[in-house]
Amino acid sequence: MKTRPDIYLTGILFIIAGINIASSCRKTPVDPDNQKPEVAFWLTKADKSIVLLQLDLNLQFSATQNAYPVIEVDTTQTYQTVDGFGFTLTGGSAWLINKLPAASRDGLIRELFSRDSNCIGINYLRISIGASDLDASVFSYDDMPPGQTDVALDHFSLDKDRLDLIPVLKQALSHNPDIKILGSPWSAPAWMKSNKSTKGGRLLPEYFDAYARYLVKYIQGMQAEGIAIDAITIQNEPLNPHNNPSMEMPWAEQALFIKRNLGPALREANLETKIILYDHNCDVPEYPMNILNDADARQFVDGSAFHLYGGDISALTTVHDAHPDKNLYFTEQWVGGPSNFGGDLRWHVKNLVIGAPRNWSKNVLEWNLASDPSYKPHTDGGCTSCEGALTIGTEVIRNVSYYIIAHASKFVPAGSVRVASTVPLNLPNVAYQTPDGKKVVIVLNDGNSDQTFNIRVKGESITTTLGSGSVATIIW
């Protein structure tokens, strides 16, 4: 069992049925004059001594000049609009959350999803269509005995999702009805596949139509539960046949499936759910670009999704430059357990929270929301060391990816627009203007010593210092 991270925010410790939940859904410090500072400064330190704490630095913009490096923010130069920041709510994550005592569960879900100022406001979730490898067992919504098929989909059922996933989603949506939800399948039902297995194999062409109808039934079924599926990817990691479940889908097959089956099926059903390509690593940007080069397929496609287990985050810009009318998404990155708080904080903030949006991504999602102290549940053949943002055991522990995402989700709501910001040496950053006109800068000190720097807007600056490996979100 890991020790609980030190948390220096004012809060309440819930002790309910033997489960300790240190809520990060807390009131921010109030200054002695009961006045909000002109500039709010939220800090997480690499040594974990401070996590998501608002410091009372009394920062004020002024025309004073100095020789420190400058992050110049230009709100007149705009880029993509933000859809959100969040996690994959795996079936295992939902099970762990849903089995908490009611008061603990309710408080935790509010902390995670509410847009109240004292919560972290997760506003984008990825869920699996059928099982992912972080469910306790493998399933689809239309499993059949060996040798049998169900082309008419008479046995299709969402009942397994009704146990935990759907109840948790509904409660999250009660706090924020505007959460965007992305569905991703890890595999088609085994009877549709070349090897008749949940692991590997390909979708047989004779079942393309049935699988398109399967995905339509899924979207309609979730809609009937009051859960809108904003988008789906065609296949999680289509170049990885080694997970359980998994399914290979080369780009040419994905293009064919989209233009002949899935795109027309969604259109015929009058569904507005977006189709997102690829959903795999940054080392093969040719995969989505080849599909987007197909005029018949691209008409149905909203954009492309990426992970970063291979390649460089700049691959998103490569795809954007080739097809600037299509969107980009970042949909998965794990933290391997046991995590290294400082090292993981630095890498994930630099490459994902900052790097993905600076390369046109409309979202950033970490994998996965919750696991137990042994990194369970997972399937036989699934990930055995995926650390959740939360570890849920005898207590709820907030791990490094919780803070990685919270530094964006808490302050950058959907509808925010990325704006231009310069990048001095060792100070990677990303800047936004929110729908209510606030400016937000997320900055990392990627150097090996403390760094003093300026943030300058329209000739006026604030000056502050950030420790090595630490992350700040600055709002005014």
Secondary structure, 3 states (H helix, E strand, C coil): CCCCCCCCCCCCEEEECCEEEECCCCCCCCCCCCCCCCEEEEEECCCCCCCCEEEEEEECCECCCCCCCEEEEEEEEEEEECCEEEEECCHHHHHHHHCCCHHHHHHHHHHHHCCCCCCCCCCEEEEEECCCCCCCCCCCCCCCCCCCCCCCCCCCCCHHHHHCHHHHHHHHHHHCCCCEEEEEECCCCHHHECCCCCCCCEECHHHHHHHHHHHHHHHHHHHHCCCCCCEEECCCCCCCCCCCCCCECCHHHHHHHHHHHHHHHHHHCCCCCEEEEEEEEECCCHHHHHHHCCHHHHCCEEEEEEEEEEECCCHHHHHHHHCCCCEEEEEECECECCCCHHHHHHHHHHHHHHHHHHCCEEEEEEECCEECCCCCCCCCCCCCCECCCEEECCEEEECHHHHHHHHHHCCCCCCCEEEEECCCCCCCEEEEECCCCCEEEEEECCCCCCEEEEEEECCEEEEEEECCCCEEEEEC
